[in-house]
Amino acid sequence: MLDHLPTMLLVMLGLPVAAAVVVAAAGARVPSAARAIALLAVVLNLIVTAFVVKDVAPVLHERNSQIEKIAGDNRIRTFEPIGVPGSPDGRAPTQWSLLAIPVSSTGFSPAMISFYLGVDGLNLWLIALTNFLMLPSVLISWTTIRERANEYYAWLLILQTGMLGVFLAFDVVLFYVFFELTLVPLFFVIGIWGGPARREAARKFFLFTLAGSLITLLGLVGLVVAIHFKTGELTFAIPRLVELMQLQLRVPDTESIEFWRTVQLVCFLAMSLGFAVKVPLFPVHTWLPLAHVEAPTAGSVLLAGVLLKLGTYAFVRLCLPLVPDAVISVGVPLIGTLAAVGVIYGSLCAFSQRDIKKMVAYSSVAHLGFCMLGIFALNTVGLTGGLLQMINHGLSTGGLFLLVGMLYDRYHTRMMDDYSGVAARLKLLAIAMVIICLSSVGMPFLNGFIGEMLILAGVMDMPIGLGAFILAAVGAAGLVLGAWYLFTMLRRVFFGPLNLPHHDPNQGPVSDLTLRELATIVPVIAACLYIGLYPQPMIATTQRDVALIADIVQTRQNLRLPMDKLALAAQPENPIR
Amino acid sequence: MLPFAELDAVSQSLRHVFALAIPEAFLLVAACLIYLGGTVRASRSLWASAALTSLLLAFWLFWKQEPPADFAVSVSALTPDRLSGLVHILAYAGGVLLLFLFWNDVPDERSADFFACLLILVAGLSLVGGANDLLTMFLALELISIPTYVLLYLPRSGERPQEAAIKYFLLSIFSSAVLLFGFSYVYGVTGSVHLSAISQRLSAMGSGSELLRMATVMIVAGLAFRITAVPFHFYAPDVFQGVSNSLAAMLSVAPKLAGFAALVRLGPSLFWAATDVGGLSQTTLLFWVLAALTMTVGNVLGLLQTDLRRLLAYSSIAHGGYMLVGLAAATQLRGDGLRGVDAVFFYLVAYAAMTLGAFAVLNALRAGHCDVQTIDDLAGVGRNQPLLALALMLFLFSLIGLPLTAGFAGKLLLFLSALSAEEQLAEGSQGVFALLALIGALNAAAGAYYYLRLVGIMYLRESVKPQASASGWPVRLTVAICVVLTLALGIYPTRVVSAIHRAVVPESALVAWRAP
């Protein structure tokens, strides 16, 4: 079945774009057809995703037998994506080139920016999450988007392609292309169908993210050029870059070590700026609350559920393997601190909000700060927790936005002060909200707990002495604060004496969740429960790639010895626990 | 009776210069005929078709040329090498697009003069690419300037255009004078006007001559006027605002092509002839400062504009700055690594496509005889003219540098060359090109602000006055061609990039563009 995997990946990537063109053109004539075609496209993509997961997961499980060998031997290993379109066997690098850069130095064929897609342990579940969240997004917009509906669904589908492309890309420039392409559809979705301050929100989101991404492009290109300068090979393929980087870092020449130290530092700072804006990390997070509040519900769901993961995924895929020294020396103190501050700051800001959507937006800052703590723990446990928490956050925050959207559709206000005792009237909605809030808080049996425990375990394991304990304490405090503001919101809005906002009687009676809305939220809740009860299959598929990254970084950690002892450091101590 | 050596020189000239200049001579003759015909008959479609036919015929003559086999060792005024071929193709293609842009935009009674001047301009552009010595280059540059003065003055429809024409004229002759002065110093230092002789003498001498440094500065200053580099850019916003859309389009594309073609042609002889590898030569610093200033001034002042033509003028200045980054990198790289000259030419092509397209859409959007003036005039175009708005959105996104557009591919190549130049730097001056690349990235982000504002106004605002589309088929054809070019160069630029690379590689100076 793996023979069909490349085709399935291409279909998964291309179907939304084709559907977007059809929706935009046909929907102009027949408005109701737009949402039907969009729904069909999303469901088809979900089916393709199911097949992809079914095929790929066993292969990834089987790779876990390599893990014991990764620790302790000096072989250079790199990412091994499968299902690569344009490659002879689906595993070798692709031969489809987009732009051949003519290089004057002879001896190597012209370097290619290639159309290099693939699936491996890191991106499989993120791809599944993206396609999974598209279905609720289309369903929640079913009745609320009336004007220019065909354009709206077309932009949503193009956004889906952009997000999938980022996760599937294994070429640096292709990654960047899709990373930037997600800006355009979301700019229009927020700017046309958003709330009162939508134009400013769209503009701030676009410009902030673009500015960061341009600096990231400099960092990525700088790294590629530096590797070209030292090895003579100009390549943009991520697995090859990781391999070449490890080879370069093992050269014992002091001049080379100095060179790579400087280059890694500069490139790390440049790359992480753009990714940090996307995550969002503490000082550069200011675009997020505005964008979330003003976006229509589906826009918020996709923005929080998937787009924020682009940043954290980029850290794991690009920063950690490519600039490991800089990550250890500068990344852990800088980003660890910013993430910790973000957790507390985000939680406190969330607690002080009166608008439910803004509260959830700030909670995203807190949750993703926590996720970044896990990633920068730089060990398998922390990285696994970070990856898992990305999925969990997508589900729980996506669910929160969906439910807030359903509440808003009925009463047209999001202020907590306007509501009280909703649970008495809207029982199903209240049940769903309580479950999603518990998932976000991290109650055992739900998905949040697994991710949070893994991250805390990973952070406590960091070899930075007291700092590890402080970071873990901050993270745990963030969890407590999270419970505080979410339960406060639940108490104020859903429980207590009944006091609902005025509802326009011309719009019909306020009903509990309709069938469509149940179809929107039940899959999300089911996924939360499933991951909470049985996370092992999901964790098992990521282990090989997580072990690879942890090994790359920890080898550098163990090699931070004085210069004269470098020659004596034959093999690293067992880095994987 | 002439001695044999003289006869030989005469026959060499006949073969190498006059034979190579046949397409341009044909264009000049056609222009004269159109001038004469215009006194008899005043019909713009007739003269436009005549001009189009002449352009196509001239291109066919150029394509069919057989360059003489021994041109590399001859000391003639024109050279048929690959770079010249590239500039020829760009000049004719740009000429055809400008022709379509002008087709319905000129008054009937002066249409013949318009199109004839355009033909002479294209002839001048092609000659700049083929120039092999300083005098021919100067002649070719003047052959571009003089029709431009006439074109700017022809509409004669009020104070504004006349003021713009006078401004351009005065500044242009001043810059030509400075350029010629610089050329004269180069002749004084090296004793020859021929480009390959100059490069040989300069490599033998090594750098360090004061006169030569002054000459370089003067030449760069003279050419910087055309590419609207910063201390010489002040005319651009006023002139763009004063003239019509199509003339502004021509001003933003043709002089840039001429200026950068001249700079690249002079490069191996003057700018990167004789400096030590790794060190930071003063010419590199000169281009560095020019690039940084131009980008910054162009983008920062563009943020403040409300008039569309001034905005596009500042955008044109900023993009000239980006191309200067490539030139600065080229001066450092000198044929090693990922060279900057490829990036400059690719960006020229991309820039021409997106800027001509943007001006063409603005032309297509006007109602009656009223040009689209301020940015508020664009409100609501997204609903009224969906296809044109989509095209303008594509061009604006390409100007920002979003992926899948030509602008992104161009910026990527420029960043690659700048960072590659960074690697070649010696110890003391490290970080210089990385800083330039950083300035470029920040400027691109700043520029995105005012381009995005236009997109927002088109799509996110409602229209305040009704718009009728008064455009004919030529303008829409230009828009369509530019859209196709922008997308093609953005999604699959390989062919164009390798073609440009083959044209500008240093060894290409010895290979005719039609090498068998």
Interface residues (C-beta under 8 A of the other chain):
Chain A: S97 L98 L99 A100 I101 P102 V103 S104 S105 P110 V173 Y176 V177 F178 E180 L181 L183 V184 F187 F188 G191 I192 R198 R199 A202 R203 F206 L207 L210 A211 L214 I215 L217 L218 V221 G222 V225 A226 H228 F229 L234 V266
Chain B: G335 D336 G337 L338 R339 D342 F397 I400 G401 L402 P403 L404 F408 A409 L412 L413 F415 L416 L419 S420 E422 E423 A434 A437 L438 A441 L442 A444 A445 A448 Y449 L452 R453 G456 Y459 L460 I491 Y492 P493 T494 V497 S498 H501 R502 V505
